[in-house]
Amino acid sequence: MQVAKWGNSLAVRLPVALVQELGISDGDELLLQPAPRKAKQPARVTVVRQPGKLEQLQAVRRLRAPWPADFAFDRDEANAR
């Protein structure tokens, strides 16, 4: 891969084989972190695909639990201070 100038930033064009292996597509957010390295080894980077907004919402929805049968919301009680 080659690093190229893109405006004031640097960019890397990803080969299609790597894109398919990582399961990423246009618009996905990636997190690049330096990987731990040992003495006299070249620097390494780990690439993690960040979940999109829809995936995050679906994860939160899986955590939802039903309200107890006897639950009643009392607006006055909630706003009392």
C-alpha positions in Angstrom: 0.0 0.0 0.0 1.1 3.5 -0.7 0.6 6.6 1.4 -0.6 9.6 -0.6 -1.4 13.3 0.2 -5.1 14.1 0.4 -5.6 17.8 1.1 -3.8 18.4 4.4 -4.0 14.8 5.4 -2.5 11.5 4.3 -4.5 8.6 2.8 -4.0 4.9 2.2 -5.8 3.1 -0.7 -6.9 -0.3 0.5 -6.6 -3.3 -1.8 -10.0 -5.0 -2.5 -8.7 -8.3 -0.9 -8.0 -6.5 2.4 -11.4 -4.7 2.2 -13.2 -8.0 1.8 -11.2 -9.7 4.5 -12.0 -6.9 7.0 -15.6 -6.8 5.9 -15.6 -3.0 5.4 -17.4 -0.8 3.0 -17.6 2.9 1.9 -18.4 5.1 4.9 -17.3 2.6 7.6 -15.3 4.1 10.5 -12.0 2.4 11.3 -9.9 2.7 14.4 -6.1 2.4 13.9 -4.0 1.8 17.0 -0.3 1.2 17.4 0.2 -2.4 18.3 2.6 -3.3 21.1 6.0 -4.0 19.7 9.2 -5.6 21.0 12.7 -4.1 20.7 14.1 -3.8 17.2 10.8 -4.7 15.5 9.2 -2.4 13.0 6.1 -0.4 14.1 2.7 -2.2 13.6 -0.8 -1.0 13.5 -4.1 -2.9 14.4 -7.2 -2.0 12.4 -10.6 -2.4 14.0 -13.9 -1.7 12.2 -16.0 0.6 14.4 -19.7 -0.4 14.6 -22.1 1.9 12.8 -25.0 3.8 14.4 -27.5 1.1 13.3 -25.3 -1.7 14.8 -25.0 0.3 18.1 -28.7 0.8 18.3 -29.4 -2.9 17.7 -26.9 -3.7 20.5 -28.7 -1.4 22.9 -32.1 -2.9 21.9 -30.9 -6.4 22.7 -30.2 -5.2 26.3 -33.8 -3.9 26.8 -35.8 -5.7 29.4 -39.6 -5.5 29.8 -41.1 -3.3 32.5 -42.5 -5.1 35.5 -46.3 -5.8 35.2 -47.1 -3.5 38.0 -44.9 -0.6 36.9 -46.6 2.8 36.5 -44.8 6.0 35.6 -45.6 8.9 37.8 -44.5 12.2 36.2 -45.0 14.2 39.5 -42.9 11.7 41.4 -40.1 11.8 38.7 -40.0 15.6 38.7 -40.2 16.1 42.5 -37.1 17.6 44.1 
